[in-house]
Amino acid sequence: MKIRNRHGHFNLIAPFYDRFFGGMRHDLLLQHLDVQPGMVALDIGGGTGRVAQHVARRGGQIVIVDPSPVMLKEARHKGLPGVRALAEQLPFPANSIDRILIVDAFHHFARQEMAARDLMRVLKPGGRILIEEPDLRFTGTKLIAVMEKLALMQTHFMSPPDLAALFEAHGARLIDILVENINATIILTK
Ligand SMILES: C[S@@+](CC[C@H](N)C(=O)[O-])C[C@H]1O[C@@H](n2cnc3c(N)ncnc32)[C@H](O)[C@@H]1O
């Protein structure tokens, strides 16, 4: 699958991205991600490494996977390794990854079902996937979804139960759905 320039706007905003979104806290998310020494963790659609840098600071090893070369360059400046790839076609063997983090990115994936299938393929049995997304059950998120449609951003938001069901159809088991402000974190295992 070709990595198209559909992600061009992220190349444009990459140098400023952390200035807008960098201040947010992710303590609960990182606590549940629980990256232990020796584990292989991926931040899919990890962009500039805004969230992954906190995993690294806690001693965890995490690799950013993202199609945008400029977002990945920003991550490299933070000392974070990156792989240019799509969630739909991950360059990793089956059952090889302990932890997968996806923050504010799943609604940008062009082929969500294909992504769910490939994410479940690479996850080890007993591994964990954490997906943080704006919760579509809130009016604020519905407004964001409409605004992004009007801006022709080609995003597709799902409600947390629908997202969980999509992964369950590919062999995941739902552990929990945590809601904080207008974000939901869906925690899944295999
Ligand atoms: C809103 S940014 C979020 C970045 C980061 N997760 C954060 O929270 O700071 C969405 C990211 O998803 C990436 N992305 C878009 N489509 C993708 C796909 N199909 N597979 C993997 N990443 C993708 C974009 O390049 C961008 O870096």
The ligand as an ORCA input file, in Angstrom:
! r2SCAN-3c Opt
* xyz 0 1
  C      -3.454     14.471     15.224
  S      -1.890     13.676     14.938
  C      -1.579     12.893     16.500
  C      -0.098     12.685     16.759
  C       0.242     12.077     18.121
  N      -0.390     10.794     18.316
  C      -0.133     13.016     19.240
  O      -1.122     12.754     19.945
  O       0.550     14.021     19.404
  C      -2.358     12.287     13.902
  C      -1.163     11.523     13.327
  O      -1.661     10.363     12.660
  C      -0.829     10.140     11.532
  N      -1.546      9.267     10.587
  C      -2.495      9.600      9.692
  N      -2.883      8.517      9.008
  C      -2.191      7.463      9.481
  C      -2.161      6.062      9.177
  N      -2.952      5.546      8.246
  N      -1.317      5.268      9.863
  C      -0.525      5.785     10.846
  N      -0.515      7.096     11.166
  C      -1.332      7.933     10.501
  C      -0.538     11.546     11.016
  O       0.575     11.611     10.154
  C      -0.332     12.313     12.322
  O       1.010     12.333     12.724
*
